[in-house]
Amino acid sequence: MASGDIPEDANEHCPGTQSESAGKSDACEGCPNQEACATAPKGPDPDLVVIAERMANVKHKILVLSGKGGVGKSTFSAQLSFALAAMNLQIGLLDIDICGPSIPKMLGLEGQEIHQSNLGWSPVYVDDNLGVMSIGFMLPDPDEAVIWRGPRKNGLIKNFLKEVYWNELDFLVVDAPPGTSDEHISIVQCLGATGIDGAIIVTTPQQVSLIDVRKEINFCKKVGVKVLGVVENMSGLCQPLMDFKFMRMTETGEHIDVSERVREYLREKAPELQNLIACSEVFDSSSGGAEKMCREMDVPFLGKVPLDPQLCKAAEEGRSCFIDKKCQVSAPALKIVIEKMIEKNGFSSMVVDSA
């Protein structure tokens, strides 16, 4: 919406979608929204009252957004939830990516189902203080495509907000699909009255991603959602030198694996190099990446997280990257990003109180 309940593509002198004359006045003639406005129910949405009651026990709500897909938004949502839960906070993770629900796998919950009680739908729990809700728990076949139009998606999001009984939560993390579509408008409208703390936006360094992130930031500004910060994910490939695979290319273009020979040479001839971390630019960041964009758009920059094969593996296996030392490159970077988000947005007292 551009202003209140007036659609961006509305005619001049639009009476507003909630007006009794919506779709019927002379100003509505020829408007692309005329039929929808004329037939839509008027007045406050009664579901919002129910949602407000459900959300009364949720202290903070954070959206995780991205301008485009494939930037690691769901991976960040999962690891953010793991990190907050490790601080002894009560965490809920709501997956509203209706067509691509990857959260169940990233939390190690594939094959789980939703159970219903007299209180409502029960989240699926990773631990006592980390519950998850996703359409992925409702699909009879994980390979089944969800081919839904906007109203049905919005209806499910409303059901998640109305029916799921989270109990007391310190944070509800909402993993949204990429872009600025129906799901985003729906979640903002449904949670708006209960208070959204803000959005974390995930991007990669290259321009093709940053162009879409600018749109995401402008979406947040238009709908009144604070940008808690931007995370530059996949900021260079980094991993221990000894974990790399080394290949030799023949004149015919064939690749021959010489990894073990190289590792053996390093162990014998240059043992001091074995603990080095090797990094390489994967995406072109010559334009300044997310940090420069944040300065230009006056939004907080939370930091960079490198592309780490071990983090990818942790996501595939549905586990926290913080519980062992396997993700020795990405886990410290994520920890810094999350700590900065907590500090800059006034959540520090909660963490201290829960410690």
Secondary structure, 3 states (H helix, E strand, C coil): CCECCECCCCCCCCCCCCCCCCCCCHHHCCCCCHHHHHHCCCCCCHHHHHHHHHHCCEEEEEEEEECCCCCCHHHHHHHHHHHHHHCCCCEEEEECCCCCCCHHHHCCCCCCCCEEECCEEECEEEECCEEEEEHHHCCCCCCCCCCCCHHHHHHHHHHHHHHECCCCEEEEEEECCCCCCHHHHHHHHHHHCCCCCEEEEEECCCHHHHHHHHHHHHHHHHHCCCEEEEEEEEEEEEEEHHHCCCEEECCCCCEEECHHHHHHHHHHHCHHHCCCEEEECCCCCCCCHHHHHHHHHCCCEEEEEEECHHHHHHHHHCCCCCCCCCCCCHHHHHHHHHHHHHHHCCCHHHHHHHC
